[in-house]
Amino acid sequence: MFSDLSFSHILILLLILVLVFGAKRIPEIGSSIGQGIKEFKRSLKDEPPEPRNLQTPPATGSGSTLQTGGEPKRLSQ
């Protein structure tokens, strides 16, 4: 894919990057990409989180506002 990319093509691409983002923004973009890659690699090394119990416990008390059963309420038709 990049076998036809010569030094002049790379210079043209760098010139376009400088024109679009500005010379001051390019190091900031590079560092944020680097931090994102580090975070991604670190998350791959961490153990996967334990599965959580997705069922909610039943509501206690008589003042519960949760509806049980029946069809869900429609906001608008």
KOLVEX-693307 format. One record per residue (C-alpha): x, y, z. Coordinates in Angstrom, 3 decimals, padded with zeros to 6 digits. Layout:
         px         py         pz
          X          Y          Z
...
//
This chain:
         px         py         pz
    000.000    000.000    000.000
    002.780    002.452    000.936
    005.430    000.984   -001.366
    004.987    003.851   -003.855
    005.447    006.505   -001.146
    008.628    008.452   -001.843
    010.394    011.135    000.188
    008.707    013.902   -001.790
    005.267    012.422   -001.065
    006.062    012.344    002.644
    007.159    015.995    002.554
    003.941    016.988    000.803
    001.876    015.147    003.418
    003.790    016.825    006.252
    003.270    020.224    004.638
   -000.467    019.586    004.393
   -000.535    018.542    008.086
    001.217    021.753    009.100
   -001.174    023.843    007.036
   -004.272    022.126    008.397
   -003.370    021.793    012.092
   -000.642    024.378    012.572
    002.898    023.797    013.810
    001.944    024.184    017.487
   -000.879    021.621    017.429
    001.037    018.731    015.823
    003.078    017.826    018.982
   -000.106    017.999    021.069
   -001.892    015.655    018.675
    001.060    013.248    018.709
    001.240    013.156    022.503
   -002.510    012.583    022.854
   -002.338    009.714    020.356
    000.607    008.255    022.293
   -001.290    008.486    025.586
   -004.292    006.795    023.989
   -002.141    003.918    022.731
   -000.530    003.522    026.184
   -003.960    003.440    027.843
   -005.209    000.900    025.315
   -002.206   -001.383    025.886
   -002.560   -001.049    029.660
   -006.232   -001.986    029.477
   -005.369   -005.097    027.469
   -002.904   -006.233    030.142
   -005.342   -005.740    033.025
   -007.550   -008.601    034.099
   -011.067   -008.467    032.721
   -013.575   -007.153    035.243
   -015.643   -009.651    037.158
   -019.152   -010.089    035.783
   -021.631   -007.982    037.690
   -025.037   -009.071    038.807
   -027.284   -007.083    036.458
   -030.470   -007.942    038.303
   -031.613   -005.168    040.593
   -032.818   -006.097    044.061
   -036.544   -005.717    044.689
   -037.609   -002.303    045.933
   -038.386   -002.158    049.641
   -040.946    000.037    051.310
   -044.399    001.106    050.291
   -043.274    004.403    048.750
   -041.689    002.763    045.721
   -042.330    004.511    042.422
   -041.245    001.574    040.269
   -043.922   -000.016    038.139
   -044.040   -003.765    037.957
   -045.589   -005.731    035.150
   -047.819   -004.484    032.385
   -046.837   -002.590    029.271
   -044.222    000.166    029.404
   -045.422    003.747    029.419
   -045.260    005.584    026.103
   -043.997    009.144    026.216
   -045.691    010.307    023.027
   -047.536    008.820    020.102
//
